[in-house]
Amino acid sequence: MGLNHSTLFLNRDAVEAVNLDMKKIIDIVEEALIEKAHNRVQMPAKHWMERGMDRDNSRWFGGMSSLVPKFGYAAMKWQSGSDENAAKGIPYLTGLLFLNSIEDGLVASVMDSTWITQQRTAAASAVAIKHLANPGEESFGVVGAGVQARSHLEALGHVMPALETVFIYDINPDASRRFAEVVQAAGLTPKIVNTPRAVFDQTSVIITCGRIQADMDRLADADWVRPGLTTVAIDYDCYWKPSGLLAIDHLLTDDLGQIEHIKPYGYFVDSPKFKGELGSVAAGLLEGRKKPDDSVAVMNMGVAVEDVGTAKAIYEAARAMKLGQVLEL
Ligand SMILES: NC(=O)c1ccc[n+]([C@@H]2O[C@H](COP(=O)([O-])OP(=O)(O)OC[C@H]3O[C@@H](n4cnc5c(N)ncnc54)[C@H](O)[C@@H]3O)[C@@H](O)[C@H]2O)c1
């Protein structure tokens, strides 16, 4: 006998077929961060496991969940990252998201989580740039030219109306070249540089989106911080020496709790005190940049409230478009 309810399964193709507009995702993510700033959400700390007892993080498993009354849903995302996947033709990041209605608790949808993660992460960076970068910036740079560089290209276009040039550094020159073609196709000018320092020297808006690895040789120091810098790190502090972060005027994050939670894993170990959260700035509860010469760094860990809102929008659009498979539970 069945359980008299069903759930909508959306694989990656179905999620992508919804074609949820990046501008809409930026608005959803901003709303989610503002709800969080007002303490109107529940969001326990992420949990994280690494393969083996020796902290081998070549494969990890992570769970993150949140409940956002304003959206009417709770969600849990269960993902894995594996260095070995590329050789098998599988993406580095794989996973599923469970979306539950708050009203009845039922699982309304189970969907691939990778597209959501890809898009909402860049949308959160766009929220940071919108509220914290100097207006009229004409370029940004990426350190790391993979999947996230592409979604950031899409997202930052919405909050940087004067954007013309994208500086690119990747340890893999082929990745830089491939991303340069994408930038060109978007009607912008790509400029590949040979060192990460060159990105910091040539533009004031920088996204670091390389590898997350606790024992990485951190490079960015105080002399990399130029007046007017706005940088968003989605790769934790893997590019930053503590002395570099100390030179930043406004050090922010999307989640103070998550910064503390990750410290035992070797990240942000000696970093200076954070001023507050991005959502508080977006909500008008915390002052951001005070003057054009200020430097700002936002260390975005990725928060589950962003997933709830984005998944809700995908689920509702998919239903209207009759996408996915209905599974009887
Ligand atoms: N904070 C968040 O919310 C969030 C969300 C999604 C992904 N991430 C992280 O963002 C990072 C990028 O994700 P992705 O999906 O684009 O990965 P990806 O594998 O598609 O791209 C990463 C790129 O970075 C390059 N790279 C690696 N080490 C580098 C270094 N030291 N300097 C410069 N480039 C380097 C690689 O060659 C690759 O081209 C990953 O670390 C991922 O775990 C964070």
The ligand as a Gaussian input file, in Angstrom:
#p B3LYP/6-31G(d) Opt

LIG

0 1
 N       31.179000      28.929000      -0.970000
 C       30.268000      28.363000      -1.723000
 O       29.078000      28.597000      -1.556000
 C       30.685000      27.437000      -2.819000
 C       29.721000      26.884000      -3.657000
 C       30.151000      26.119000      -4.740000
 C       31.498000      25.878000      -4.939000
 N       32.395000      26.404000      -4.049000
 C       33.810000      26.187000      -4.240000
 O       34.233000      27.072000      -5.267000
 C       35.393000      26.551000      -5.894000
 C       35.211000      26.571000      -7.406000
 O       34.155000      25.702000      -7.759000
 P       33.965000      25.252000      -9.274000
 O       32.696000      24.491000      -9.314000
 O       34.150000      26.426000     -10.172000
 O       35.182000      24.264000      -9.436000
 P       35.918000      23.859000     -10.796000
 O       36.672000      22.643000     -10.505000
 O       34.951000      23.866000     -11.928000
 O       36.937000      25.075000     -11.048000
 C       37.981000      25.380000     -10.187000
 C       39.092000      26.002000     -11.016000
 O       40.072000      26.518000     -10.121000
 C       41.334000      26.215000     -10.646000
 N       42.286000      26.232000      -9.543000
 C       42.561000      25.259000      -8.641000
 N       43.483000      25.678000      -7.771000
 C       43.792000      26.955000      -8.106000
 C       44.670000      27.926000      -7.611000
 N       45.440000      27.665000      -6.558000
 N       44.718000      29.132000      -8.205000
 C       43.948000      29.389000      -9.290000
 N       43.104000      28.501000      -9.834000
 C       43.027000      27.298000      -9.248000
 C       41.199000      24.866000     -11.335000
 O       42.199000      24.659000     -12.296000
 C       39.788000      25.007000     -11.941000
 O       39.836000      25.514000     -13.260000
 C       35.570000      25.138000      -5.332000
 O       36.553000      25.208000      -4.328000
 C       34.231000      24.819000      -4.724000
 O       34.325000      23.876000      -3.678000
 C       32.018000      27.173000      -3.019000

